[in-house]
Amino acid sequence: MTGYLDELTEPLVAGNRRALSRAITLIESSRADHRDRAVRLLGELPPRQALRIGLSGTPGVGKSTFIEAFGKLLTGRGLKVAVLAVDPSSTRSGGSILGDKTRMETLSRDPNAFIRPSPSQAQLGGVARRTREAIRLCEAAGFDVILIETVGVGQSETLVADMSDLFILLLAPAGGDELQGVKRGIMEIADIILVNKADGELLSTARRTVADYSGALRLMRKRPNDPEGFPKALPVSAYVGDGLEKAWENMEYLAEWRREQGHFDGRRAEQARGAFLAELRAGLLARLEAPEVQRRMRAAGDAVSRGEVAPETAAVQMLDWLSTYPAQDPA
């Protein structure tokens, strides 16, 4: 590392929202020169910590409504809240609506809140390609709580748990069939299940749903990094604000218990190692895009399709060649 200091570093660390927005745009860029600058910027950030809360839920459950109401609760307590909302990208055009600022109109005007929608760009796990880095930027900018809203419940979406301190699953009042439809994998990593829309005519249904999920959670094996009574299910209503205070109290209690027991720092250390391995894999895959590598892969594939060489043999030969192939600039 040289003495060079990126022009975004100082205003970002001072909490300048414009600098934060520009920094996130920088890390999301695919240009090689932008990537080099982003890596340098990330290396200059101070080691600040915020409470990272991952939030997932089925489409239509009211994630945006919940985040706005919950975010206003937190900012009302003097906390600075960042929302990283991932919008699904079109598999055809690659475009994304990025409408979360519109859906969270009140929170977006709050001076203690920052909302950044990002396209998922076909990234598995319900999170954007550079969500981990955006989290670090928000921490450096002095935010106390970072909410990571994912695309929606799916088999591979549990990746959000690998970058958050608490994982919250938001569900709607439902019956037994819907309960069976929730993936066991996502149930096993949820720290707190919040049954939203617990108001009006749906209140009694929501309470029954909470009881159903509470029973299902008790049947699962207790996790070593949970205090007694966790994971748990709670009713909330983002529309009228009921249950939000209790939900936050439980999140604070769980996070503090994990800090005292050493689980919090241990989890962060594991996540950092996972981020390193993920970045390494992505870098290795990017090298396969080099023109000469692509030409050889096409030639090997053609030979396999003609039956001239077995797929396994062609793969071994390609790997042997790659081990001696000089690294090329992705640009």
N, C-alpha and C positions, 0 to 999 in steps of 0.2 A: 504494500500500500504506500503510495506516494503522499506528499503533503497536499495534494489537490483536494479541495472541498467543493462538492457540487453546490451550485447556486441555490438549489431547492432546500438544502439541508437546514440552514439556519432558520428561514421562515417556517419551514415544516415543523421543526422542533418547538418553535415559538407558538404553534397552534394556528398558523395562517391557513384558512380553509382553501383558499385559491391554490396555495402551494401544495396542499394535500391532494386536491383534485388533479393538478398537473402531474404530481408524482405517481398517482395511480394510473393515469393515462400513459405515462412513460413505461411503467412495468408491464402494462397490458399490450404494448406495442411488440410486433414481431420483427421489426427491423433490427439487424445485427448491431448497428451503432447505438440504437436506443437500449438494446439489451445490455451492452457493455456498460453504458452509463447507469442503468438501473441496478446492476450488480454492485457497482461502485457506491451508489447512493445507499443501498441497503447495508453496506459494510460500514457506513458512517453513522448509522442511527444509534442513539443511546439505548441502553437496556432497560426500557420501561415495560411495565406489565399492566394490562387491563384484564378484566374478567371477560373471557370469551364465551359467549353463549350461542351454541348452534341450535337452530330452530327448523324443524321439518314438519311436514303435515300433508295430508291429502289435498289436492286441488279443490278450492271452494270452501275450505274449512275456516277461512277468515284469517290467514296468516298476516296479511297486510293490516287489516283492522286491529288485530291483536298487537302487532308491533307498534302501531301508532299509539294505541292506548297505553301499552306497557312503557313505551319510550317516554311518553308525557309524564307518566308516574315517576320515572327515574329522573328526568330533568327537573321535575318539580321538587325533587330532593337535593338538587344542586349537583347532580352527576352529569358528566358529559357523555353522550351516547352516540356511537357510530353504528350505522346500519349498512351492511354489505348485502345487498339483495341481488340474487342471481336470477335473471330471466332466461327462460328457455329459448335457444336459437333455432331457427328453421333449419331442418336438415337439407332443404332444397336450396334456399337462397343464402343461408347463413345469417340472415337478419334476425333482429330481436326487437320486441316492442319497447322494453325498458321503461315501463310505465309506473314503477313503484313510487317515484316522486309525486306523480299525479294522485295515486291512491292514498298516499300519506301526506296529504296537503298541509294539514295542521302541523305535524311534526317537522316537515321540511322547512317550515318558517321559524322553528324554534332555534334561537342562537346557540343553545347547548347541544344541538343535534346535527348530525351530518349523515346524509343518505346518499349512497352511491350504488346505482344499479349497474350490473355488468352482465354481458351475454355469456351463457354457458359455453357457447361455441362447440357444442357436441362433446363437451368434457364429461366423462362418467363421474358419478359420485355426487351429482347435484350441486357442484360448486364450480366456479370459474377456474380457468387455468392458473391464474395468479392470485387466487383468494388468500393463500397463506401470506404472500408478500404484502397484499393490501392490508391485512390484519396488522402486520408489523409497522406499516406506515401510520395507521390510525393510533397504535400504541405510542409511537414516537411523537405524534401530534398532541398527546396528552389526554386522550379519551379514557374514561373510567370503565365503560362497559361497551363491548362490541357485540352486536347481534348479527349473526350470519344466517340469513334466510335462504334456504335451499329451494331448488326447483319444485320438488314434490317427492312424495314417498316412492321409492323404487328399490330394487334388490341391491344395487350398488351404491345407493345414496349414503350409506353409513360412513362413507369417507369423511363426512363433515365432522364426525366425532374425533377424527384424527387431528383436527386443528382447533378444537374447542375445549374449554374446561368443563362445561356442563352441556349436556345434550337434552333438549326439550322436544318432546313429540306432541304436536297439537292435533287433536282429533275432534270430530263432531259427534254429537249424541247419536248413538246407533244401537242396533240390536245384535244378537248373537252371530248372525251371518257376517255382518260387517266386522265384528271382532275377529272372527276366524280369518278374514281377508287381510288383516294386518300382518306383515311379515314377522316371523318370530325373531329373525336377526335384528331388525330395527327395534323390536321390543326389548331385546336383551341388552342393548347399549343405551336405551333411554334412561336418563336419571330421574326425570319427572314427566309424567304424562298429564297434559292439561286438556280436559274436555271442554271445548269452547261452546258458545251459544247456550250456556246454562241460564236461560232467562225465559220468562213468559211461558208459553205452552210447552216449550222444550225442557223446562227445568226438571220435571220429574224424570223424563227420559235421560237427561244428562246425569242425574244422580244415580240412576240404575246403571248407566254406562260406566261411571266412575267405580261403582261396586264391582262390576264385571272385570274391569281392568285391574282393580286392586286384587281380586281373587286370582287372576292370571299371573300377576307379578309375584304373588306369594308362592306360587307353584314352581317358580324358577329358582335356580341355585343362587344363594346369597353371594354377592361379590365382595371381595376383601377390602375394596376401597370405598365401601358404603357404610354409613352409621346405621343404627337400628331404625327400621321404618322406611328405608330407601331401598330401591326406587319406589315411588308412590304415584298415585293418580289423584288429581284434584279438579274440581269444577271451576270454570271461569266464564265470565261474560265480558268480552271485549267491548260489546255494544253499550252495556250499562256500567261497566267498570267493576262488577262484583268479582271477588276472588283474586284480583291482581295483586293486592297487598300481601295476601297470604302466599301467593306463588313466589313473590320476590323474597319474602322472609325465608321460605324454604330453600330458595336458590342461595341466598347469603349464608344460611346455616350450613348447607352442604359444602359450599366452597371453603368456608372457614374451617370446618371439620377436616377436610382433606388437606388444607394447609398445615394444620396442627399435627396431623398424622404423617406428614411427609409425602402424601400421595400426590399433592398438587405439583410440586417441583419434579417429582419422578415422572409424572405424566408429561409435563412440558419437555423434559429431557428425551423421552421416547418419541415425542412428536417432532422434535428437532432432528433426531436421527432419521425418522421416517421422511422428513422433508428433504434431507440430504440425498437419501436413496432415490426418492422420486425424481429429484432434479437430475441426478446422475443417469437414471434410466431415460429420461426425456432427452438429455444431451446425446446419449448413445444412439437413440432412435433418430435424432435429427441428422446425425452423420450419415445415415443410410440414404438421405436425400441428395447427397453429392452426385453430380452427373455421372462420373465414372463408376460409382457404386451402383447406381440405378441401371447403367448399361450392362454391367456384369450380372446383376440380378435378373434382368430380362433375358439375357442369353442363357443363364442357368435354368430359368423357368421354361424357356422354349425347349431346351434339351430334355428336361423332365417330361414335358407334355408330349414329346415325340417318342418317349420310351427309351431314349439313349442312355439315361442314367437314372438311378433310383433317387427318389426325393431325399432320403436320408444321406446318401453319398453326396448329392449336390449341396446339401446344407452344410455338411462337414467341410467340403472344399471351399465353400463361400466363406465360412468362418475362418478357415486357415488363411485365406487371402486377406480377409479384413484385419487379421492380427498383424500383418506386415504392411497394411495400407497406411500411408501417412495421413494424419488428421488434416482436414481441410477447413477453411473458414466457411461456415454455413452460408455466408453471403455469396 
